[in-house]
Amino acid sequence: MQYVTGAVQINQDVADSIVPKLFADHLNEALTAAGKPVEYQIYTGDDHQFAANRGALLANLIAFYRARL
């Protein structure tokens, strides 16, 4: 975690068949424990491609970039 120098946004669907939610949970916990700025967004009803939640995902990304850049 020492090499993480900027804010991180994690986007995860609970039913992701490629990247299990547990991986994102652990990443979020590790970043938080290391005192790194992290935002963790959880979505439902999708898989790895975020097809159903694309609008919400993009809105969250834009808000994150506006707040952090």
N, CA, C and O atoms as a Maestro MAE file, in Angstrom:
{
 s_m_m2io_version
 :::
 2.0.0
}

f_m_ct {
 s_m_title
 :::
 protein
 m_atom[276] {
  # First column is atom index #
  i_m_mmod_type
  r_m_x_coord
  r_m_y_coord
  r_m_z_coord
  i_m_residue_number
  s_m_chain_name
  s_m_pdb_residue_name
  s_m_pdb_atom_name
  i_m_atomic_number
  :::
  1 25 0.794 -1.194 0.000 1 A "MET " " N  " 7
  2 3 0.000 0.000 0.000 1 A "MET " " CA " 6
  3 2 0.845 1.271 0.000 1 A "MET " " C  " 6
  4 15 0.316 2.364 -0.202 1 A "MET " " O  " 8
  5 25 2.121 1.141 0.219 2 A "GLN " " N  " 7
  6 3 2.983 2.323 0.273 2 A "GLN " " CA " 6
  7 2 3.072 3.041 -1.070 2 A "GLN " " C  " 6
  8 15 3.400 4.226 -1.117 2 A "GLN " " O  " 8
  9 25 2.785 2.338 -2.151 3 A "TYR " " N  " 7
  10 3 2.900 2.947 -3.473 3 A "TYR " " CA " 6
  11 2 1.601 3.607 -3.940 3 A "TYR " " C  " 6
  12 15 1.579 4.243 -4.994 3 A "TYR " " O  " 8
  13 25 0.542 3.466 -3.186 4 A "VAL " " N  " 7
  14 3 -0.713 4.122 -3.522 4 A "VAL " " CA " 6
  15 2 -0.613 5.569 -3.053 4 A "VAL " " C  " 6
  16 15 -0.519 5.840 -1.856 4 A "VAL " " O  " 8
  17 25 -0.635 6.492 -4.008 5 A "THR " " N  " 7
  18 3 -0.434 7.905 -3.662 5 A "THR " " CA " 6
  19 2 -1.665 8.762 -3.933 5 A "THR " " C  " 6
  20 15 -1.702 9.929 -3.541 5 A "THR " " O  " 8
  21 25 -2.659 8.208 -4.589 6 A "GLY " " N  " 7
  22 3 -3.868 8.970 -4.893 6 A "GLY " " CA " 6
  23 2 -5.099 8.248 -4.402 6 A "GLY " " C  " 6
  24 15 -5.031 7.114 -3.928 6 A "GLY " " O  " 8
  25 25 -6.207 8.913 -4.522 7 A "ALA " " N  " 7
  26 3 -7.484 8.327 -4.123 7 A "ALA " " CA " 6
  27 2 -7.842 7.163 -5.052 7 A "ALA " " C  " 6
  28 15 -7.489 7.160 -6.231 7 A "ALA " " O  " 8
  29 25 -8.540 6.190 -4.503 8 A "VAL " " N  " 7
  30 3 -8.926 4.991 -5.247 8 A "VAL " " CA " 6
  31 2 -10.445 4.824 -5.148 8 A "VAL " " C  " 6
  32 15 -11.028 4.934 -4.070 8 A "VAL " " O  " 8
  33 25 -11.063 4.559 -6.282 9 A "GLN " " N  " 7
  34 3 -12.472 4.205 -6.283 9 A "GLN " " CA " 6
  35 2 -12.580 2.741 -6.692 9 A "GLN " " C  " 6
  36 15 -12.029 2.333 -7.715 9 A "GLN " " O  " 8
  37 25 -13.285 1.962 -5.897 10 A "ILE " " N  " 7
  38 3 -13.531 0.551 -6.185 10 A "ILE " " CA " 6
  39 2 -14.996 0.427 -6.580 10 A "ILE " " C  " 6
  40 15 -15.876 0.869 -5.842 10 A "ILE " " O  " 8
  41 25 -15.263 -0.163 -7.728 11 A "ASN " " N  " 7
  42 3 -16.627 -0.418 -8.193 11 A "ASN " " CA " 6
  43 2 -16.814 -1.921 -8.292 11 A "ASN " " C  " 6
  44 15 -16.068 -2.596 -9.000 11 A "ASN " " O  " 8
  45 25 -17.801 -2.447 -7.589 12 A "GLN " " N  " 7
  46 3 -17.965 -3.902 -7.513 12 A "GLN " " CA " 6
  47 2 -19.437 -4.268 -7.562 12 A "GLN " " C  " 6
  48 15 -20.259 -3.675 -6.864 12 A "GLN " " O  " 8
  49 25 -19.760 -5.244 -8.388 13 A "ASP " " N  " 7
  50 3 -21.106 -5.816 -8.353 13 A "ASP " " CA " 6
  51 2 -21.090 -7.030 -7.444 13 A "ASP " " C  " 6
  52 15 -20.131 -7.803 -7.449 13 A "ASP " " O  " 8
  53 25 -22.140 -7.199 -6.668 14 A "VAL " " N  " 7
  54 3 -22.168 -8.296 -5.699 14 A "VAL " " CA " 6
  55 2 -22.148 -9.663 -6.363 14 A "VAL " " C  " 6
  56 15 -21.724 -10.643 -5.751 14 A "VAL " " O  " 8
  57 25 -22.605 -9.739 -7.616 15 A "ALA " " N  " 7
  58 3 -22.658 -11.032 -8.306 15 A "ALA " " CA " 6
  59 2 -21.597 -11.170 -9.393 15 A "ALA " " C  " 6
  60 15 -21.762 -11.975 -10.309 15 A "ALA " " O  " 8
  61 25 -20.527 -10.413 -9.313 16 A "ASP " " N  " 7
  62 3 -19.470 -10.461 -10.318 16 A "ASP " " CA " 6
  63 2 -18.891 -11.869 -10.390 16 A "ASP " " C  " 6
  64 15 -18.432 -12.414 -9.386 16 A "ASP " " O  " 8
  65 25 -18.918 -12.454 -11.586 17 A "SER " " N  " 7
  66 3 -18.415 -13.822 -11.763 17 A "SER " " CA " 6
  67 2 -16.927 -13.852 -12.116 17 A "SER " " C  " 6
  68 15 -16.325 -14.925 -12.161 17 A "SER " " O  " 8
  69 25 -16.332 -12.691 -12.366 18 A "ILE " " N  " 7
  70 3 -14.919 -12.612 -12.719 18 A "ILE " " CA " 6
  71 2 -14.074 -12.237 -11.500 18 A "ILE " " C  " 6
  72 15 -13.084 -12.902 -11.194 18 A "ILE " " O  " 8
  73 25 -14.469 -11.178 -10.816 19 A "VAL " " N  " 7
  74 3 -13.768 -10.713 -9.619 19 A "VAL " " CA " 6
  75 2 -14.716 -10.843 -8.436 19 A "VAL " " C  " 6
  76 15 -15.653 -10.054 -8.312 19 A "VAL " " O  " 8
  77 25 -14.494 -11.811 -7.573 20 A "PRO " " N  " 7
  78 3 -15.392 -11.996 -6.431 20 A "PRO " " CA " 6
  79 2 -15.437 -10.760 -5.530 20 A "PRO " " C  " 6
  80 15 -14.426 -10.086 -5.334 20 A "PRO " " O  " 8
  81 25 -16.614 -10.475 -4.990 21 A "LYS " " N  " 7
  82 3 -16.782 -9.326 -4.115 21 A "LYS " " CA " 6
  83 2 -15.807 -9.371 -2.945 21 A "LYS " " C  " 6
  84 15 -15.371 -8.323 -2.468 21 A "LYS " " O  " 8
  85 25 -15.463 -10.543 -2.485 22 A "LEU " " N  " 7
  86 3 -14.516 -10.686 -1.376 22 A "LEU " " CA " 6
  87 2 -13.180 -10.012 -1.690 22 A "LEU " " C  " 6
  88 15 -12.557 -9.432 -0.802 22 A "LEU " " O  " 8
  89 25 -12.737 -10.085 -2.945 23 A "PHE " " N  " 7
  90 3 -11.480 -9.422 -3.334 23 A "PHE " " CA " 6
  91 2 -11.587 -7.909 -3.152 23 A "PHE " " C  " 6
  92 15 -10.684 -7.274 -2.608 23 A "PHE " " O  " 8
  93 25 -12.704 -7.341 -3.614 24 A "ALA " " N  " 7
  94 3 -12.917 -5.904 -3.472 24 A "ALA " " CA " 6
  95 2 -13.056 -5.523 -2.006 24 A "ALA " " C  " 6
  96 15 -12.562 -4.476 -1.586 24 A "ALA " " O  " 8
  97 25 -13.723 -6.364 -1.226 25 A "ASP " " N  " 7
  98 3 -13.849 -6.113 0.219 25 A "ASP " " CA " 6
  99 2 -12.468 -6.038 0.870 25 A "ASP " " C  " 6
  100 15 -12.193 -5.138 1.663 25 A "ASP " " O  " 8
  101 25 -11.609 -6.989 0.527 26 A "HIS " " N  " 7
  102 3 -10.256 -7.021 1.105 26 A "HIS " " CA " 6
  103 2 -9.426 -5.816 0.661 26 A "HIS " " C  " 6
  104 15 -8.683 -5.248 1.461 26 A "HIS " " O  " 8
  105 25 -9.546 -5.427 -0.598 27 A "LEU " " N  " 7
  106 3 -8.823 -4.259 -1.080 27 A "LEU " " CA " 6
  107 2 -9.286 -3.011 -0.345 27 A "LEU " " C  " 6
  108 15 -8.467 -2.199 0.086 27 A "LEU " " O  " 8
  109 25 -10.582 -2.858 -0.204 28 A "ASN " " N  " 7
  110 3 -11.132 -1.713 0.521 28 A "ASN " " CA " 6
  111 2 -10.632 -1.692 1.968 28 A "ASN " " C  " 6
  112 15 -10.233 -0.642 2.470 28 A "ASN " " O  " 8
  113 25 -10.652 -2.824 2.623 29 A "GLU " " N  " 7
  114 3 -10.192 -2.905 4.016 29 A "GLU " " CA " 6
  115 2 -8.707 -2.564 4.126 29 A "GLU " " C  " 6
  116 15 -8.299 -1.854 5.045 29 A "GLU " " O  " 8
  117 25 -7.907 -3.064 3.201 30 A "ALA " " N  " 7
  118 3 -6.464 -2.807 3.247 30 A "ALA " " CA " 6
  119 2 -6.160 -1.328 3.004 30 A "ALA " " C  " 6
  120 15 -5.328 -0.745 3.698 30 A "ALA " " O  " 8
  121 25 -6.828 -0.722 2.025 31 A "LEU " " N  " 7
  122 3 -6.612 0.694 1.754 31 A "LEU " " CA " 6
  123 2 -7.053 1.549 2.940 31 A "LEU " " C  " 6
  124 15 -6.363 2.491 3.331 31 A "LEU " " O  " 8
  125 25 -8.191 1.215 3.497 32 A "THR " " N  " 7
  126 3 -8.697 1.955 4.654 32 A "THR " " CA " 6
  127 2 -7.753 1.820 5.843 32 A "THR " " C  " 6
  128 15 -7.453 2.807 6.514 32 A "THR " " O  " 8
  129 25 -7.286 0.609 6.104 33 A "ALA " " N  " 7
  130 3 -6.365 0.374 7.225 33 A "ALA " " CA " 6
  131 2 -5.051 1.114 7.037 33 A "ALA " " C  " 6
  132 15 -4.413 1.505 8.014 33 A "ALA " " O  " 8
  133 25 -4.642 1.310 5.784 34 A "ALA " " N  " 7
  134 3 -3.397 2.018 5.484 34 A "ALA " " CA " 6
  135 2 -3.598 3.535 5.461 34 A "ALA " " C  " 6
  136 15 -2.653 4.288 5.225 34 A "ALA " " O  " 8
  137 25 -4.827 3.974 5.705 35 A "GLY " " N  " 7
  138 3 -5.095 5.409 5.728 35 A "GLY " " CA " 6
  139 2 -5.168 6.053 4.358 35 A "GLY " " C  " 6
  140 15 -4.995 7.265 4.223 35 A "GLY " " O  " 8
  141 25 -5.427 5.239 3.338 36 A "LYS " " N  " 7
  142 3 -5.512 5.759 1.968 36 A "LYS " " CA " 6
  143 2 -6.938 6.213 1.682 36 A "LYS " " C  " 6
  144 15 -7.888 5.608 2.180 36 A "LYS " " O  " 8
  145 25 -7.101 7.272 0.884 37 A "PRO " " N  " 7
  146 3 -8.453 7.695 0.524 37 A "PRO " " CA " 6
  147 2 -9.076 6.703 -0.457 37 A "PRO " " C  " 6
  148 15 -8.547 6.470 -1.544 37 A "PRO " " O  " 8
  149 25 -10.192 6.132 -0.060 38 A "VAL " " N  " 7
  150 3 -10.847 5.113 -0.883 38 A "VAL " " CA " 6
  151 2 -12.353 5.318 -0.838 38 A "VAL " " C  " 6
  152 15 -12.926 5.666 0.194 38 A "VAL " " O  " 8
  153 25 -12.972 5.091 -1.984 39 A "GLU " " N  " 7
  154 3 -14.426 5.126 -2.101 39 A "GLU " " CA " 6
  155 2 -14.839 3.776 -2.671 39 A "GLU " " C  " 6
  156 15 -14.326 3.352 -3.706 39 A "GLU " " O  " 8
  157 25 -15.756 3.111 -2.004 40 A "TYR " " N  " 7
  158 3 -16.170 1.757 -2.401 40 A "TYR " " CA " 6
  159 2 -17.630 1.793 -2.807 40 A "TYR " " C  " 6
  160 15 -18.509 2.028 -1.978 40 A "TYR " " O  " 8
  161 25 -17.885 1.560 -4.087 41 A "GLN " " N  " 7
  162 3 -19.236 1.550 -4.633 41 A "GLN " " CA " 6
  163 2 -19.650 0.105 -4.920 41 A "GLN " " C  " 6
  164 15 -18.934 -0.640 -5.588 41 A "GLN " " O  " 8
  165 25 -20.797 -0.266 -4.411 42 A "ILE " " N  " 7
  166 3 -21.319 -1.625 -4.612 42 A "ILE " " CA " 6
  167 2 -22.602 -1.532 -5.428 42 A "ILE " " C  " 6
  168 15 -23.469 -0.703 -5.152 42 A "ILE " " O  " 8
  169 25 -22.711 -2.387 -6.425 43 A "TYR " " N  " 7
  170 3 -23.867 -2.422 -7.309 43 A "TYR " " CA " 6
  171 2 -24.505 -3.815 -7.248 43 A "TYR " " C  " 6
  172 15 -23.846 -4.797 -6.907 43 A "TYR " " O  " 8
  173 25 -25.773 -3.879 -7.579 44 A "THR " " N  " 7
  174 3 -26.470 -5.169 -7.640 44 A "THR " " CA " 6
  175 2 -27.167 -5.302 -8.990 44 A "THR " " C  " 6
  176 15 -27.551 -4.310 -9.611 44 A "THR " " O  " 8
  177 25 -27.319 -6.530 -9.423 45 A "GLY " " N  " 7
  178 3 -28.066 -6.802 -10.639 45 A "GLY " " CA " 6
  179 2 -27.242 -6.828 -11.909 45 A "GLY " " C  " 6
  180 15 -27.797 -6.788 -13.007 45 A "GLY " " O  " 8
  181 25 -25.944 -6.894 -11.780 46 A "ASP " " N  " 7
  182 3 -25.065 -6.901 -12.937 46 A "ASP " " CA " 6
  183 2 -24.083 -8.060 -12.817 46 A "ASP " " C  " 6
  184 15 -24.215 -8.928 -11.954 46 A "ASP " " O  " 8
  185 25 -23.126 -8.049 -13.683 47 A "ASP " " N  " 7
  186 3 -21.993 -8.941 -13.587 47 A "ASP " " CA " 6
  187 2 -20.759 -8.057 -13.743 47 A "ASP " " C  " 6
  188 15 -20.749 -6.926 -13.256 47 A "ASP " " O  " 8
  189 25 -19.764 -8.530 -14.383 48 A "HIS " " N  " 7
  190 3 -18.493 -7.810 -14.472 48 A "HIS " " CA " 6
  191 2 -18.544 -6.588 -15.390 48 A "HIS " " C  " 6
  192 15 -17.737 -5.671 -15.236 48 A "HIS " " O  " 8
  193 25 -19.473 -6.563 -16.335 49 A "GLN " " N  " 7
  194 3 -19.506 -5.490 -17.334 49 A "GLN " " CA " 6
  195 2 -20.310 -4.267 -16.916 49 A "GLN " " C  " 6
  196 15 -20.235 -3.248 -17.602 49 A "GLN " " O  " 8
  197 25 -21.066 -4.312 -15.844 50 A "PHE " " N  " 7
  198 3 -21.893 -3.203 -15.364 50 A "PHE " " CA " 6
  199 2 -22.877 -2.707 -16.426 50 A "PHE " " C  " 6
  200 15 -23.126 -1.506 -16.521 50 A "PHE " " O  " 8
  201 25 -23.432 -3.607 -17.214 51 A "ALA " " N  " 7
  202 3 -24.361 -3.205 -18.269 51 A "ALA " " CA " 6
  203 2 -25.638 -2.585 -17.697 51 A "ALA " " C  " 6
  204 15 -26.085 -1.550 -18.191 51 A "ALA " " O  " 8
  205 25 -26.219 -3.177 -16.693 52 A "ALA " " N  " 7
  206 3 -27.475 -2.677 -16.123 52 A "ALA " " CA " 6
  207 2 -27.266 -1.420 -15.290 52 A "ALA " " C  " 6
  208 15 -28.175 -0.597 -15.181 52 A "ALA " " O  " 8
  209 25 -26.089 -1.260 -14.702 53 A "ASN " " N  " 7
  210 3 -25.807 -0.125 -13.820 53 A "ASN " " CA " 6
  211 2 -24.833 0.880 -14.440 53 A "ASN " " C  " 6
  212 15 -24.192 1.649 -13.724 53 A "ASN " " O  " 8
  213 25 -24.726 0.871 -15.749 54 A "ARG " " N  " 7
  214 3 -23.744 1.736 -16.407 54 A "ARG " " CA " 6
  215 2 -23.958 3.213 -16.070 54 A "ARG " " C  " 6
  216 15 -22.989 3.931 -15.821 54 A "ARG " " O  " 8
  217 25 -25.198 3.674 -16.058 55 A "GLY " " N  " 7
  218 3 -25.484 5.074 -15.746 55 A "GLY " " CA " 6
  219 2 -25.039 5.446 -14.341 55 A "GLY " " C  " 6
  220 15 -24.412 6.486 -14.143 55 A "GLY " " O  " 8
  221 25 -25.357 4.608 -13.368 56 A "ALA " " N  " 7
  222 3 -24.955 4.866 -11.980 56 A "ALA " " CA " 6
  223 2 -23.437 4.817 -11.840 56 A "ALA " " C  " 6
  224 15 -22.846 5.642 -11.143 56 A "ALA " " O  " 8
  225 25 -22.816 3.859 -12.494 57 A "LEU " " N  " 7
  226 3 -21.360 3.741 -12.438 57 A "LEU " " CA " 6
  227 2 -20.687 4.995 -13.005 57 A "LEU " " C  " 6
  228 15 -19.778 5.548 -12.387 57 A "LEU " " O  " 8
  229 25 -21.133 5.436 -14.170 58 A "LEU " " N  " 7
  230 3 -20.535 6.617 -14.795 58 A "LEU " " CA " 6
  231 2 -20.772 7.874 -13.957 58 A "LEU " " C  " 6
  232 15 -19.883 8.719 -13.849 58 A "LEU " " O  " 8
  233 25 -21.954 8.006 -13.368 59 A "ALA " " N  " 7
  234 3 -22.236 9.154 -12.497 59 A "ALA " " CA " 6
  235 2 -21.310 9.147 -11.286 59 A "ALA " " C  " 6
  236 15 -20.803 10.195 -10.884 59 A "ALA " " O  " 8
  237 25 -21.090 7.981 -10.709 60 A "ASN " " N  " 7
  238 3 -20.186 7.872 -9.557 60 A "ASN " " CA " 6
  239 2 -18.739 8.167 -9.954 60 A "ASN " " C  " 6
  240 15 -18.008 8.811 -9.201 60 A "ASN " " O  " 8
  241 25 -18.324 7.701 -11.127 61 A "LEU " " N  " 7
  242 3 -16.967 7.987 -11.609 61 A "LEU " " CA " 6
  243 2 -16.757 9.484 -11.829 61 A "LEU " " C  " 6
  244 15 -15.736 10.043 -11.427 61 A "LEU " " O  " 8
  245 25 -17.728 10.122 -12.469 62 A "ILE " " N  " 7
  246 3 -17.596 11.557 -12.727 62 A "ILE " " CA " 6
  247 2 -17.552 12.339 -11.418 62 A "ILE " " C  " 6
  248 15 -16.743 13.255 -11.273 62 A "ILE " " O  " 8
  249 25 -18.414 11.987 -10.464 63 A "ALA " " N  " 7
  250 3 -18.411 12.670 -9.163 63 A "ALA " " CA " 6
  251 2 -17.083 12.462 -8.447 63 A "ALA " " C  " 6
  252 15 -16.553 13.387 -7.831 63 A "ALA " " O  " 8
  253 25 -16.549 11.257 -8.526 64 A "PHE " " N  " 7
  254 3 -15.261 10.942 -7.894 64 A "PHE " " CA " 6
  255 2 -14.143 11.785 -8.514 64 A "PHE " " C  " 6
  256 15 -13.347 12.386 -7.792 64 A "PHE " " O  " 8
  257 25 -14.081 11.829 -9.848 65 A "TYR " " N  " 7
  258 3 -13.033 12.604 -10.525 65 A "TYR " " CA " 6
  259 2 -13.181 14.097 -10.244 65 A "TYR " " C  " 6
  260 15 -12.186 14.787 -10.026 65 A "TYR " " O  " 8
  261 25 -14.390 14.590 -10.249 66 A "ARG " " N  " 7
  262 3 -14.594 16.014 -9.962 66 A "ARG " " CA " 6
  263 2 -14.132 16.366 -8.542 66 A "ARG " " C  " 6
  264 15 -13.561 17.433 -8.313 66 A "ARG " " O  " 8
  265 25 -14.381 15.479 -7.618 67 A "ALA " " N  " 7
  266 3 -14.006 15.733 -6.218 67 A "ALA " " CA " 6
  267 2 -12.509 15.572 -5.992 67 A "ALA " " C  " 6
  268 15 -11.953 16.201 -5.092 67 A "ALA " " O  " 8
  269 25 -11.847 14.742 -6.791 68 A "ARG " " N  " 7
  270 3 -10.455 14.391 -6.530 68 A "ARG " " CA " 6
  271 2 -9.432 15.029 -7.460 68 A "ARG " " C  " 6
  272 15 -8.245 15.053 -7.135 68 A "ARG " " O  " 8
  273 25 -9.856 15.542 -8.599 69 A "LEU " " N  " 7
  274 3 -8.896 16.127 -9.545 69 A "LEU " " CA " 6
  275 2 -8.800 17.629 -9.386 69 A "LEU " " C  " 6
  276 15 -8.040 18.279 -10.103 69 A "LEU " " O  " 8
  :::
 }
 m_bond[275] {
  # First column is bond index #
  i_m_from
  i_m_to
  i_m_order
  :::
  1 1 2 1
  2 2 3 1
  3 3 4 2
  4 3 5 1
  5 5 6 1
  6 6 7 1
  7 7 8 2
  8 7 9 1
  9 9 10 1
  10 10 11 1
  11 11 12 2
  12 11 13 1
  13 13 14 1
  14 14 15 1
  15 15 16 2
  16 15 17 1
  17 17 18 1
  18 18 19 1
  19 19 20 2
  20 19 21 1
  21 21 22 1
  22 22 23 1
  23 23 24 2
  24 23 25 1
  25 25 26 1
  26 26 27 1
  27 27 28 2
  28 27 29 1
  29 29 30 1
  30 30 31 1
  31 31 32 2
  32 31 33 1
  33 33 34 1
  34 34 35 1
  35 35 36 2
  36 35 37 1
  37 37 38 1
  38 38 39 1
  39 39 40 2
  40 39 41 1
  41 41 42 1
  42 42 43 1
  43 43 44 2
  44 43 45 1
  45 45 46 1
  46 46 47 1
  47 47 48 2
  48 47 49 1
  49 49 50 1
  50 50 51 1
  51 51 52 2
  52 51 53 1
  53 53 54 1
  54 54 55 1
  55 55 56 2
  56 55 57 1
  57 57 58 1
  58 58 59 1
  59 59 60 2
  60 59 61 1
  61 61 62 1
  62 62 63 1
  63 63 64 2
  64 63 65 1
  65 65 66 1
  66 66 67 1
  67 67 68 2
  68 67 69 1
  69 69 70 1
  70 70 71 1
  71 71 72 2
  72 71 73 1
  73 73 74 1
  74 74 75 1
  75 75 76 2
  76 75 77 1
  77 77 78 1
  78 78 79 1
  79 79 80 2
  80 79 81 1
  81 81 82 1
  82 82 83 1
  83 83 84 2
  84 83 85 1
  85 85 86 1
  86 86 87 1
  87 87 88 2
  88 87 89 1
  89 89 90 1
  90 90 91 1
  91 91 92 2
  92 91 93 1
  93 93 94 1
  94 94 95 1
  95 95 96 2
  96 95 97 1
  97 97 98 1
  98 98 99 1
  99 99 100 2
  100 99 101 1
  101 101 102 1
  102 102 103 1
  103 103 104 2
  104 103 105 1
  105 105 106 1
  106 106 107 1
  107 107 108 2
  108 107 109 1
  109 109 110 1
  110 110 111 1
  111 111 112 2
  112 111 113 1
  113 113 114 1
  114 114 115 1
  115 115 116 2
  116 115 117 1
  117 117 118 1
  118 118 119 1
  119 119 120 2
  120 119 121 1
  121 121 122 1
  122 122 123 1
  123 123 124 2
  124 123 125 1
  125 125 126 1
  126 126 127 1
  127 127 128 2
  128 127 129 1
  129 129 130 1
  130 130 131 1
  131 131 132 2
  132 131 133 1
  133 133 134 1
  134 134 135 1
  135 135 136 2
  136 135 137 1
  137 137 138 1
  138 138 139 1
  139 139 140 2
  140 139 141 1
  141 141 142 1
  142 142 143 1
  143 143 144 2
  144 143 145 1
  145 145 146 1
  146 146 147 1
  147 147 148 2
  148 147 149 1
  149 149 150 1
  150 150 151 1
  151 151 152 2
  152 151 153 1
  153 153 154 1
  154 154 155 1
  155 155 156 2
  156 155 157 1
  157 157 158 1
  158 158 159 1
  159 159 160 2
  160 159 161 1
  161 161 162 1
  162 162 163 1
  163 163 164 2
  164 163 165 1
  165 165 166 1
  166 166 167 1
  167 167 168 2
  168 167 169 1
  169 169 170 1
  170 170 171 1
  171 171 172 2
  172 171 173 1
  173 173 174 1
  174 174 175 1
  175 175 176 2
  176 175 177 1
  177 177 178 1
  178 178 179 1
  179 179 180 2
  180 179 181 1
  181 181 182 1
  182 182 183 1
  183 183 184 2
  184 183 185 1
  185 185 186 1
  186 186 187 1
  187 187 188 2
  188 187 189 1
  189 189 190 1
  190 190 191 1
  191 191 192 2
  192 191 193 1
  193 193 194 1
  194 194 195 1
  195 195 196 2
  196 195 197 1
  197 197 198 1
  198 198 199 1
  199 199 200 2
  200 199 201 1
  201 201 202 1
  202 202 203 1
  203 203 204 2
  204 203 205 1
  205 205 206 1
  206 206 207 1
  207 207 208 2
  208 207 209 1
  209 209 210 1
  210 210 211 1
  211 211 212 2
  212 211 213 1
  213 213 214 1
  214 214 215 1
  215 215 216 2
  216 215 217 1
  217 217 218 1
  218 218 219 1
  219 219 220 2
  220 219 221 1
  221 221 222 1
  222 222 223 1
  223 223 224 2
  224 223 225 1
  225 225 226 1
  226 226 227 1
  227 227 228 2
  228 227 229 1
  229 229 230 1
  230 230 231 1
  231 231 232 2
  232 231 233 1
  233 233 234 1
  234 234 235 1
  235 235 236 2
  236 235 237 1
  237 237 238 1
  238 238 239 1
  239 239 240 2
  240 239 241 1
  241 241 242 1
  242 242 243 1
  243 243 244 2
  244 243 245 1
  245 245 246 1
  246 246 247 1
  247 247 248 2
  248 247 249 1
  249 249 250 1
  250 250 251 1
  251 251 252 2
  252 251 253 1
  253 253 254 1
  254 254 255 1
  255 255 256 2
  256 255 257 1
  257 257 258 1
  258 258 259 1
  259 259 260 2
  260 259 261 1
  261 261 262 1
  262 262 263 1
  263 263 264 2
  264 263 265 1
  265 265 266 1
  266 266 267 1
  267 267 268 2
  268 267 269 1
  269 269 270 1
  270 270 271 1
  271 271 272 2
  272 271 273 1
  273 273 274 1
  274 274 275 1
  275 275 276 2
  :::
 }
}
